[in-house]
């Protein structure tokens, strides 16, 4: 008979070497308590029952033979009798009795935990299979956990339920699919001091970006109440992105914050049933508030980085905040399995060829496009309705859905975020998913033909009908590196991490207009002069968008900084050239509250834009907000790979005024390595390029505007647009002159535009002139590299 000492082990005495005895989850908890606890990381204390305890329980009740005999009857082809087999096996375990020595061992360990923890009111009892959370076999979510368990007797009962969960339908099927012998996997129950997250918040974190595997950021997400809502994807949680290099330097490391709707809060039931939980509607004031302060996000990120460094690999972490003590805890950590070791050189790009009515939008997972017939399912029991290739549309998924999801061409859910069950499984399957739509089951009809796209940035879209798309597989390993620098033109921060794997030297042009239009939406002067606004509807919209800010101008600064920081972090330490805002007056007027601050111009293209706007009395203080955001990115977040660029600078005097004004706003040229470029897009910029070179650190040729102004035409006018041609001799002479003058003064000069990818002869011209860099839109990079290489080889 086993000695009772082999039946329970306290976490503090465990390390990762004990996986065979207590499973990966519990071994990891022990490893963190013993190795990372001294570094200040809080992990709730507890103990684990061992594999010896499990086998002793099974043998005492003669269950090995019963389990083996019952599993012999399992239909392993279609699993038609899986449900009845699972129910029978769980029934065997739940009806069985604990041997006295095992019962006493668990009770004694529980009482020891009570003595160690003066305020122990309840425990969490979690399942940890002996093959669980191994790098190549994550059983995450396959077995059950039980929260708010009070007293030794209830803990015994929860341990037995954990044993029974080894034979849920999903766990049986998982082992069958992954080649595990059912009677070679044991179950360890981890008994852990309960963190009162029901009175605060909980969530998960990844030490890489879960969508792309990008390694320089930590992704944290959380919601009010117990963490199950986040893990299961039952709520749209808050999201935080933390930049590791800044974190290591002790700088401002949070580069992005997204407020989730957090509709529900999971708490303990008050009906006397211990261990039961209920979801309650989250009060509006809490829905509009982040679950973590910046200090708490930073602390969790520091801990996550310590855990990753200790394990030497990307990690998937669960955290919780105790509402009674206010303290943060790490309650679980396992290896991240989706992106580890994934091939990154080969990519596939998807582009929709048409447009359609958008039925629903949510968070995009998978960066692909697919189509199919929608099937709205309420539970996995309705899986017979879903044929292979259909689109699964449902409210929420959990591990019971895993095998249903394998048949789907796409997955669309009402609830959930980037770390929800649906999102994780979609990544593992390489499937398209749009999660957290909030309304998909209402706006999509069962049996409707739909197209699902997650290839258009962070926002996934479900379209009515079948829309054609094109796919292009690109293997960048086939391309040599050109001498001419290849860079990207980017606007959407949501796409930055997807494109960071491209073989480019950085971002040659980041347009701020996308961030202002989509993330901010409000005219900067409407924020500065909010109390003076006459438009009541605009004021109402601004109040809603800025509800988490006491000072409205900071909304603009923060959101602009986050957008730029996201792209700068994605390409760090490669350079990112950020063009300061270049809206025209009619475009500024379209922003919320904008009409009250913008002139009505006959020709906005040639009017109040670029440098002239920045130093004007009418816009100067708004430009100061732009500069403040850039200073945050460079100086506070340490993203000194950001260079700034001034657009549409008509005269040398304007150039000097703007450089001096930026210095007044804290962006002093040369300080902390700051370089300020100028757009070369007006013939005056070319003719006086040597003089401009004395003011600015470099040039970027805007071939569209330069061609327009050289030929004196509006390319948007259908009457003369046929004359627009960047390869026109006059336009090429302008470009040639600009390159020559920049080179003469030793200044870098690049070009941003479509022509070098569309026309090999134009790329040849630029290469022959010795241009330093060419920036392409992402979909033109492969073609652009090929054209440059061909030109250089000639």
C-alpha positions in Angstrom: 0.0 0.0 0.0 1.2 3.5 -0.8 2.4 5.7 2.0 0.1 8.7 2.5 3.0 11.0 1.8 2.8 10.1 -1.9 -0.8 11.1 -2.2 -0.4 14.9 -1.7 2.4 17.3 -2.4 2.4 21.0 -1.5 3.1 23.4 -4.4 6.1 24.9 -2.7 7.8 21.5 -2.8 7.1 20.9 -6.6 9.1 21.8 -9.7 8.6 21.1 -13.4 10.4 17.8 -12.9 7.3 16.5 -11.1 5.0 16.6 -14.2 4.6 12.8 -14.2 3.4 12.9 -10.6 1.1 16.0 -10.5 0.6 17.0 -14.2 1.9 20.0 -16.1 -0.5 22.6 -14.5 0.3 21.7 -10.9 4.0 21.2 -11.5 4.2 24.6 -13.1 2.5 26.2 -10.1 5.1 24.6 -7.9 7.9 25.7 -10.2 6.7 29.3 -10.0 6.1 29.4 -6.3 9.6 28.0 -5.5 11.6 29.8 -8.3 9.6 33.0 -9.0 8.0 33.7 -5.7 11.3 35.1 -4.3 11.3 37.6 -7.2 8.0 39.1 -6.0 5.5 37.2 -8.2 2.5 36.2 -6.2 1.1 32.7 -6.8 -1.7 31.4 -4.4 -0.4 28.6 -2.2 -1.9 25.1 -2.2 -1.3 21.4 -2.7 -1.8 18.7 -5.4 -3.1 15.2 -5.2 -0.6 12.9 -7.0 -0.9 10.3 -9.8 -0.4 7.7 -7.1 -3.5 9.0 -5.4 -5.5 8.7 -8.6 -4.4 5.1 -9.3 -4.9 4.2 -5.7 -8.5 5.5 -5.9 -9.1 3.6 -9.2 -7.7 0.3 -7.9 -9.4 0.5 -4.6 -12.7 0.7 -6.5 -11.7 -1.8 -9.2 -12.2 0.9 -11.9 -9.3 0.1 -14.3 -11.0 -3.0 -15.6 -14.4 -1.3 -15.7 -13.0 1.7 -17.7 -11.0 -0.5 -20.1 -14.0 -2.7 -20.7 -16.4 0.2 -21.3 -13.9 2.0 -23.7 -13.6 -1.2 -25.8 -17.2 -0.5 -26.8 -16.5 3.0 -28.0 -17.3 3.8 -31.7 -14.0 5.2 -32.6 -15.0 6.1 -36.2 -18.1 8.2 -35.8 -18.2 8.4 -31.9 -22.0 7.8 -32.0 -22.0 6.3 -28.6 -19.5 8.7 -27.1 -22.1 10.5 -24.9 -23.4 7.3 -23.3 -19.8 5.9 -22.8 -18.7 9.1 -21.1 -21.7 9.3 -18.8 -21.2 5.7 -17.8 -17.5 6.2 -17.0 -18.1 9.4 -15.0 -20.9 7.5 -13.2 -18.4 4.8 -12.1 -16.1 7.4 -10.6 -18.7 9.6 -8.9 -20.2 6.5 -7.3 -16.8 5.3 -6.0 -15.5 5.8 -2.5 -12.1 7.3 -1.4 -9.8 4.8 0.4 -9.5 5.9 4.1 -5.8 6.6 3.8 -6.3 8.8 0.7 -9.2 10.6 2.3 -7.2 11.4 5.4 -4.2 12.5 3.4 -6.3 15.1 1.4 -8.0 16.3 4.6 -4.7 16.6 6.4 -3.2 18.7 3.6 -6.3 20.9 3.5 -6.0 21.6 7.3 -2.3 22.4 6.9 -3.2 24.9 4.2 -5.8 26.4 6.6 -3.0 26.8 9.2 -0.6 28.4 6.7 -3.3 30.8 5.3 -5.0 32.5 8.2 -7.7 34.0 5.9 -8.5 30.9 3.9 -12.2 30.9 3.3 -12.4 28.9 0.1 -10.2 27.1 -2.4 -10.2 26.4 -6.2 -9.9 22.8 -7.2 -8.4 22.4 -10.7 -7.7 19.4 -12.8 -4.2 18.7 -14.0 -3.7 15.7 -16.3 -0.2 14.0 -16.2 0.2 14.7 -19.9 -1.4 18.2 -19.7 0.3 21.5 -20.7 3.3 19.8 -22.3 4.6 21.8 -25.2 3.3 19.3 -27.8 0.1 18.2 -26.0 -1.9 21.0 -24.4 -5.0 19.5 -22.7 -6.0 23.1 -21.8 -9.7 23.3 -21.1 -10.4 19.6 -21.5 -10.9 18.9 -17.8 -13.0 20.6 -15.1 -12.2 23.1 -12.4 -14.3 24.0 -9.4 -14.3 27.4 -7.6 -15.2 28.7 -4.2 -15.0 25.3 -2.5 -15.3 25.5 1.3 -14.2 23.0 3.8 -12.3 19.6 3.6 -15.4 17.5 2.8 -16.4 19.7 -0.1 -12.8 19.6 -1.3 -12.8 15.8 -1.4 -16.0 15.9 -3.4 -14.5 18.4 -5.9 -11.3 16.2 -6.2 -13.6 13.3 -7.2 -15.4 15.4 -9.8 -12.0 16.4 -11.2 -11.2 12.6 -11.6 -14.5 12.1 -13.3 -13.8 15.0 -15.7 -11.0 12.8 -17.2 -13.8 11.1 -19.0 -15.9 14.0 -20.4 -16.8 13.4 -24.0 -14.3 16.1 -25.1 -11.5 14.6 -23.1 -12.1 11.1 -24.4 -12.2 12.3 -28.0 -9.1 14.5 -27.5 -7.1 11.5 -26.3 -8.3 9.4 -29.2 -7.4 12.1 -31.7 -4.0 12.6 -30.2 -3.0 9.0 -29.6 -3.0 8.9 -25.8 -3.8 5.6 -24.1 -6.8 6.4 -21.8 -5.3 4.3 -19.0 -1.9 5.9 -19.2 -3.1 9.4 -18.3 -3.7 10.1 -14.6 -5.3 13.1 -13.0 -4.0 15.3 -10.3 -6.3 17.7 -8.5 -4.7 21.1 -7.5 -6.2 22.6 -4.4 -5.3 26.3 -4.3 -6.3 29.2 -2.1 -9.1 31.0 -3.8 -8.4 34.5 -5.1 -11.5 36.6 -4.6 -11.6 37.8 -8.2 -15.4 37.7 -8.0 -15.0 41.0 -6.1 -12.4 42.4 -8.6 -11.2 41.1 -11.9 -9.3 38.3 -13.8 -8.0 37.5 -17.2 -5.3 36.0 -19.3 -2.0 37.0 -20.9 0.3 35.9 -23.6 4.0 36.7 -23.8 3.7 36.9 -27.6 0.9 38.4 -29.7 -1.6 35.5 -30.1 -2.7 36.4 -33.6 0.8 36.6 -35.2 3.3 35.3 -32.8 5.1 38.6 -32.7 7.6 38.3 -29.8 8.3 41.9 -28.6 5.0 42.5 -27.0 2.9 41.1 -24.1 -0.8 40.8 -24.6 -3.1 41.1 -21.5 -6.8 40.9 -21.4 -9.3 41.0 -18.5 -12.8 41.5 -17.3 -14.7 42.0 -14.0 -15.3 39.0 -11.8 -14.0 35.5 -12.1 -11.7 34.6 -15.0 -13.9 32.0 -16.6 -15.7 34.6 -18.7 -12.5 35.6 -20.3 -11.2 32.1 -20.8 -14.4 31.0 -22.3 -14.9 34.1 -24.4 -18.3 34.9 -22.7 -17.4 38.7 -22.6 -15.6 41.2 -24.8 -12.8 42.0 -22.4 -10.4 44.9 -22.0 -7.1 44.5 -24.0 -3.7 45.8 -23.2 -0.5 45.6 -25.4 2.8 46.1 -23.6 6.2 46.6 -25.4 8.9 44.4 -23.9 12.0 46.6 -24.7 10.4 49.6 -22.9 9.3 47.4 -20.0 12.9 46.2 -19.6 14.1 49.8 -19.4 11.5 50.8 -16.9 9.9 53.2 -19.4 6.2 53.7 -20.3 5.5 50.3 -21.9 1.7 50.2 -22.5 1.4 50.9 -26.2 -2.3 50.2 -26.6 -5.4 49.9 -24.5 -8.8 48.8 -25.8 -11.9 49.1 -23.6 -14.1 46.0 -23.8 -17.8 46.1 -23.2 -17.6 43.5 -20.4 -21.4 42.9 -20.4 -21.3 40.3 -17.6 -19.5 39.7 -14.3 -19.1 36.2 -13.0 -19.6 35.9 -9.2 -20.4 33.2 -6.7 -24.0 32.2 -6.3 -25.7 33.2 -3.0 -28.2 30.4 -3.0 -26.2 28.3 -0.5 -24.7 26.0 -3.2 -20.9 26.2 -2.6 -18.9 26.1 -5.7 -21.6 27.5 -8.0 -21.2 30.7 -10.0 -23.6 33.0 -11.8 -23.2 35.8 -14.3 -24.7 39.2 -13.5 -25.1 42.2 -15.7 -22.2 44.6 -15.3 -23.2 48.1 -14.2 -22.6 50.8 -16.9 -20.0 52.7 -14.9 -17.9 49.5 -14.6 -18.3 48.7 -18.3 -16.9 52.1 -19.1 -13.9 51.6 -16.9 -10.7 49.6 -17.4 -10.4 46.6 -15.1 -6.7 47.4 -14.4 -4.8 50.6 -13.7 -1.7 51.3 -15.8 0.4 50.4 -12.8 -1.3 47.0 -12.5 -0.9 46.3 -16.2 2.8 47.1 -15.9 3.2 44.8 -12.9 1.5 41.9 -14.6 3.6 42.5 -17.7 6.8 42.5 -15.6 5.7 39.2 -14.0 4.8 37.7 -17.4 8.3 38.6 -18.7 9.9 37.0 -15.7 7.8 33.8 -16.3 8.8 33.8 -19.9 12.5 34.2 -19.1 12.3 31.5 -16.5 10.7 29.0 -18.9 12.7 30.1 -21.9 9.6 30.1 -24.2 6.4 32.0 -24.9 3.8 31.5 -22.2 0.0 31.5 -21.8 -0.8 32.9 -18.3 -3.9 33.4 -16.2 -4.1 36.2 -13.6 -6.5 37.3 -11.0 -7.0 40.3 -8.7 -8.3 39.8 -5.1 -11.1 42.2 -4.4 -10.5 42.0 -0.6 -6.8 42.5 -0.5 -6.4 44.4 -3.8 -3.4 42.2 -4.6 -2.6 40.6 -8.0 -1.9 36.9 -8.5 -0.7 34.6 -11.2 -3.0 31.5 -10.9 -1.7 29.5 -13.9 1.0 29.4 -16.6 1.5 27.0 -19.5 3.6 27.0 -22.7 2.0 28.8 -25.7 1.5 26.1 -28.4 0.1 27.8 -31.5 3.0 30.0 -32.7 6.0 28.3 -31.2 8.4 27.3 -34.0 5.9 28.4 -36.7 7.3 29.1 -40.2 7.2 32.8 -40.8 8.9 33.4 -44.1 6.0 32.0 -46.2 2.8 34.0 -46.2 -0.5 34.0 -48.0 -2.3 37.3 -48.8 -6.0 37.5 -49.3 -7.8 40.4 -51.1 -11.5 40.8 -51.7 -12.3 41.6 -55.3 -15.7 43.0 -54.7 -17.9 44.7 -52.1 -21.0 43.6 -50.2 -23.4 44.4 -47.4 -21.7 44.0 -44.0 -24.0 41.9 -41.8 -21.8 41.9 -38.7 -18.3 42.9 -37.5 -16.1 41.8 -34.7 -12.5 41.0 -33.8 -10.6 39.4 -36.8 -8.8 36.1 -36.2 -6.8 34.3 -38.9 -6.0 36.9 -41.6 -7.9 35.0 -44.3 -11.1 35.1 -46.4 -13.6 32.2 -46.8 -17.2 31.7 -47.7 -19.9 29.2 -46.8 -23.5 28.7 -45.8 -24.2 29.9 -42.3 -25.5 27.5 -39.6 -26.7 29.0 -36.4 -26.2 26.5 -33.6 -27.2 26.9 -29.9 -25.1 24.0 -28.7 -22.7 21.4 -29.9 -25.5 18.8 -29.6 -26.8 20.3 -32.9 -23.6 19.5 -34.7 -25.5 17.3 -37.2 -26.8 20.5 -38.8 -23.3 21.7 -39.7 -21.9 20.2 -42.8 -18.2 20.4 -43.7 -17.5 23.8 -45.2 -20.4 25.6 -43.5 -19.9 28.7 -41.4 -20.5 28.1 -37.6 -22.5 31.0 -36.1 -23.1 30.8 -32.4 -23.2 32.9 -29.2 -20.1 31.3 -27.5 -17.9 28.2 -27.7 -16.1 26.1 -25.1 -14.1 22.9 -25.4 -17.2 20.9 -26.0 -17.4 22.6 -29.4 -13.9 21.5 -30.6 -14.9 18.8 -32.9 -17.8 20.7 -34.3 -15.5 23.6 -35.1 -13.2 21.3 -37.1 -15.9 21.0 -39.8 -16.5 24.7 -40.1 -14.9 26.9 -42.8 -15.2 29.8 -40.5 -16.3 30.6 -36.9 -18.5 33.6 -36.0 -19.4 34.3 -32.3 -21.4 36.9 -30.5 -19.0 36.9 -27.5 -15.3 36.7 -26.9 -12.0 38.4 -27.7 -8.6 37.5 -29.0 -8.0 35.0 -26.1 -11.4 33.4 -26.1 -11.8 29.7 -26.8 -13.1 30.3 -30.3 -10.2 32.5 -31.2 -7.6 30.0 -29.8 -9.1 27.0 -31.6 -9.5 29.0 -34.9 -5.7 29.7 -34.7 -4.9 26.1 -34.0 -7.1 25.0 -37.0 -5.8 27.7 -39.2 -9.4 28.8 -39.7 -11.0 32.2 -40.2 -12.9 33.6 -37.2 -14.8 36.8 -36.3 -15.4 36.9 -32.6 -17.2 39.3 -30.3 -19.7 40.5 -32.9 -22.4 40.9 -30.2 -25.1 40.5 -32.8 -24.2 37.8 -35.4 -26.9 35.3 -34.4 -29.5 38.1 -35.0 -28.2 39.7 -38.2 -27.2 36.5 -40.0 -29.9 34.1 -41.1 -29.6 30.4 -40.8 -28.7 28.9 -44.3 -27.6 32.3 -45.6 -24.7 32.4 -48.1 -22.0 34.6 -46.5 -18.4 35.6 -46.9 -16.2 35.9 -43.8 -13.1 38.1 -43.9 -10.4 38.5 -41.3 -7.9 39.9 -43.8 -8.8 43.6 -43.4 -7.1 44.6 -40.2 -8.3 44.1 -36.6 -11.9 44.3 -37.6 -13.4 41.1 -39.0 -16.4 41.4 -41.3 -19.2 39.0 -42.3 -20.7 39.9 -45.8 -24.0 39.0 -47.3 -23.5 36.7 -50.3 -20.5 35.1 -51.8 -17.8 37.7 -52.7 -14.8 36.7 -54.9 -11.3 37.1 -53.5 -7.8 36.5 -54.7 -5.0 34.7 -52.8 -1.3 35.0 -53.3 1.3 32.8 -51.6 4.6 34.6 -51.1 7.8 32.9 -49.9 10.2 35.7 -49.0 13.0 33.2 -48.6 13.1 33.1 -52.4 14.0 36.7 -52.6 17.5 38.1 -52.1 17.9 41.4 -50.2 18.2 44.4 -52.6 20.8 47.1 -52.0 18.0 49.7 -52.4 16.1 49.7 -49.1 12.5 48.3 -49.4 10.1 49.8 -46.9 6.3 49.8 -46.3 3.5 52.4 -46.6 1.2 51.8 -43.6 -1.8 53.5 -42.0 -3.7 50.9 -40.0 -2.0 49.9 -36.7 -4.2 46.8 -36.7 -2.2 45.4 -39.6 1.3 46.3 -38.3 2.2 43.0 -36.6 1.0 41.0 -39.6 3.4 42.9 -41.8 6.3 43.0 -39.4 7.6 39.7 -40.7 8.0 41.1 -44.2 11.6 41.5 -45.4 11.6 45.3 -45.2 13.8 47.9 -43.6 10.9 49.6 -41.8 8.0 51.9 -42.6 8.8 54.6 -45.1 5.5 56.4 -44.6 3.0 56.0 -41.8 -0.1 58.1 -42.4 -1.6 59.6 -39.2 -4.9 60.2 -40.9 -6.1 56.6 -40.5 -5.6 56.8 -36.7 -7.3 60.2 -36.5 -10.3 59.0 -38.6 -10.8 55.6 -37.0 -9.5 55.7 -33.4 -10.1 59.3 -32.6 -12.8 60.5 -35.0 -12.9 63.9 -33.3 -11.4 67.2 -34.6 -8.6 68.1 -32.2 -9.9 71.6 -31.7 -13.3 70.3 -30.8 -11.6 68.5 -27.9 -9.6 71.5 -26.9 -12.7 73.8 -27.0 -15.3 71.3 -26.1 -17.3 73.7 -23.8 -17.6 76.2 -26.6 -19.1 73.8 -29.2 -22.4 74.8 -30.6 -23.4 71.5 -32.1 -25.2 69.5 -29.4 -25.1 66.2 -31.3 -21.3 66.5 -31.8 -20.9 67.2 -28.0 -22.9 64.1 -27.2 -20.8 61.9 -29.5 -17.6 63.4 -28.0 -18.8 62.7 -24.5 -19.4 59.1 -25.4 -16.0 58.6 -27.0 -14.1 60.3 -24.3 -16.0 58.9 -21.3 -12.9 57.4 -19.7 -11.0 60.8 -19.8 -11.3 63.7 -17.4 -9.3 65.9 -19.7 -10.6 65.6 -23.3 -7.4 66.7 -25.0 -5.6 63.7 -23.5 -7.9 61.4 -25.5 -6.4 62.7 -28.7 -2.8 62.5 -27.4 -3.2 59.0 -26.0 -5.0 57.5 -29.0 -2.6 59.1 -31.5 0.4 57.9 -29.4 -1.1 54.4 -29.2 -1.6 54.2 -33.0 2.0 55.3 -33.8 3.5 53.2 -31.0 1.8 50.1 -32.2 3.4 50.4 -35.7 6.7 51.5 -34.2 6.8 48.6 -31.8 5.9 46.1 -34.6 8.9 47.2 -36.6 11.3 48.0 -33.8 14.2 48.7 -34.1 13.7 49.4 -37.8 12.9 53.0 -38.6 9.3 54.2 -38.9 8.8 57.6 -40.7 5.6 59.2 -39.4 4.1 61.9 -41.5 2.4 64.5 -39.4 -1.2 65.0 -40.2 -2.0 65.9 -43.8 -5.8 66.2 -43.9 -7.2 68.9 -46.2 -9.7 71.4 -44.7 -12.7 69.5 -46.1 -11.4 66.2 -44.6 -10.8 67.9 -41.2 -14.4 69.3 -41.4 -15.8 65.7 -41.6 -14.4 64.9 -38.2 -16.8 65.2 -35.3 -17.0 68.9 -34.4 -14.8 69.8 -37.3 -17.2 72.1 -39.2 -16.9 74.8 -36.5 -13.2 75.1 -37.0 -12.5 74.7 -40.7 -12.7 77.2 -43.6 -14.8 76.5 -46.7 -12.2 76.3 -49.6 -12.7 76.1 -53.3 -9.6 73.9 -53.8 -8.6 72.2 -50.5 -5.8 70.3 -52.3 -3.9 73.6 -52.7 -5.2 75.3 -49.5 -4.9 75.1 -45.8 -2.9 71.9 -45.4 0.5 70.7 -44.2 3.2 73.1 -42.9 1.0 76.2 -43.4 -1.6 74.8 -41.1 0.8 73.8 -38.3 2.1 77.2 -37.4 -1.1 79.1 -38.1 -2.9 80.7 -35.2 -6.0 78.7 -36.2 -4.4 75.3 -35.8 -1.2 75.8 -33.8 -2.5 74.4 -30.5 -3.9 71.3 -32.2 -0.5 70.7 -33.8 0.9 70.9 -30.3 -1.3 67.9 -29.4 0.2 65.9 -32.3 3.7 66.8 -31.2 2.9 65.8 -27.6 1.8 62.4 -28.8 5.0 61.9 -30.8 7.0 63.0 -27.8 5.2 60.3 -25.7 6.1 57.7 -28.3 9.7 58.6 -28.6 10.7 59.8 -25.1 8.3 58.0 -22.7 8.0 54.7 -24.6 11.5 54.6 -25.9 10.5 54.1 -29.5 13.3 56.2 -30.9 13.0 54.4 -34.2 10.3 56.9 -35.0 11.3 59.7 -37.4 8.9 62.5 -38.2 8.1 64.1 -41.5 6.5 67.4 -42.5 4.2 67.3 -45.5 3.4 70.0 -48.1 6.0 72.5 -47.0 5.8 75.3 -49.6 8.8 77.5 -48.6 12.1 77.4 -46.8 10.7 79.9 -44.3 7.8 77.5 -43.5 10.2 74.7 -43.0 12.2 76.7 -40.4 9.0 77.9 -38.7 7.7 74.3 -38.3 11.1 72.9 -37.1 11.3 75.7 -34.5 7.7 75.1 -33.5 8.2 71.4 -33.0 11.2 72.3 -30.8 8.9 74.5 -28.7 6.5 71.6 -28.3 9.3 69.3 -27.1 10.4 67.7 -30.4 13.8 69.3 -30.7 15.6 68.2 -33.9 18.7 66.0 -33.0 17.7 65.6 -29.4 17.4 61.9 -28.4 18.4 61.1 -32.1 15.3 62.8 -33.5 15.4 63.2 -37.3 12.8 65.3 -39.1 12.2 64.7 -42.8 10.3 66.7 -45.4 7.9 65.5 -48.1 9.3 66.4 -51.6 6.0 66.8 -53.4 6.0 70.4 -54.6 8.2 71.6 -57.5 9.6 74.2 -55.1 10.9 71.4 -52.9 12.8 70.1 -55.8 14.1 73.4 -57.1 15.4 74.4 -53.7 16.3 70.9 -52.5 19.8 71.9 -51.5 18.4 74.7 -49.3 15.8 72.3 -47.8 18.6 69.9 -47.0 20.1 72.5 -44.7 16.9 72.5 -42.7 15.7 68.9 -42.8 17.4 65.5 -42.2 16.0 63.7 -45.3 13.4 63.6 -48.0 10.6 61.4 -49.1 9.3 62.0 -52.7 5.5 61.9 -52.8 5.3 61.1 -56.5 1.5 61.5 -56.7 1.4 65.1 -55.6 4.6 66.0 -57.3 3.3 64.6 -60.6 0.0 66.5 -60.2 1.7 69.8 -59.5 4.3 69.3 -62.2 1.7 68.6 -64.8 -0.9 71.0 -63.3 -3.7 68.5 -63.1 -6.1 67.0 -60.7 -5.8 63.2 -60.9 -9.2 62.9 -59.2 -10.9 64.7 -62.1 -12.2 62.3 -64.7 -11.8 65.0 -67.4 -8.0 65.1 -67.1 -7.0 62.0 -65.1 -5.9 60.2 -68.2 -2.9 62.6 -68.4 -1.7 61.6 -64.9 1.5 59.6 -65.4 4.4 59.4 -62.9 6.5 58.2 -65.8 6.0 61.4 -67.7 9.4 62.9 -68.7 8.7 66.1 -66.8 7.8 64.2 -63.6 10.9 62.0 -64.0 13.1 65.0 -64.4 11.7 66.4 -61.2 12.4 63.2 -59.4 15.9 62.9 -60.9 16.7 66.4 -59.8 15.5 65.8 -56.3 17.7 62.7 -55.9 20.8 64.4 -57.3 20.5 67.4 -55.0 19.8 65.2 -51.9 22.8 63.0 -52.7 25.0 66.1 -53.2 24.1 67.2 -49.7 24.5 63.7 -48.2 20.8 63.5 -47.2 18.7 60.3 -47.5 16.0 60.3 -50.0 13.2 57.8 -50.7 10.1 57.5 -52.7 6.6 56.4 -51.7 4.2 55.2 -54.4 2.7 52.5 -56.5 4.6 53.1 -59.8 7.8 51.1 -58.9 5.8 48.0 -58.3 3.5 48.5 -61.3 6.2 49.5 -63.8 9.5 47.6 -63.8 11.0 50.4 -66.0 10.1 53.0 -63.3 11.9 50.9 -60.6 14.9 50.7 -63.0 14.9 54.5 -63.3 14.9 55.0 -59.6 17.7 52.4 -59.0 19.9 53.9 -61.7 19.5 57.3 -60.0 20.7 55.8 -56.7 17.6 56.4 -54.6 18.1 55.2 -51.0 14.7 53.6 -50.4 11.4 52.8 -52.1 8.2 52.3 -50.0 5.4 50.1 -51.2 1.9 49.2 -50.0 2.0 45.8 -48.4 0.3 44.0 -51.3 2.9 45.3 -53.7 6.1 44.4 -51.7 6.8 41.1 -53.4 6.4 42.6 -56.8 8.4 45.7 -55.8 11.3 43.6 -54.5 11.4 41.6 -57.7 11.5 44.8 -59.8 14.3 46.3 -57.7 16.4 43.1 -57.9 15.9 42.9 -61.7 16.9 46.6 -61.9 20.0 46.1 -59.7 21.1 43.0 -61.6 21.0 44.9 -64.9 
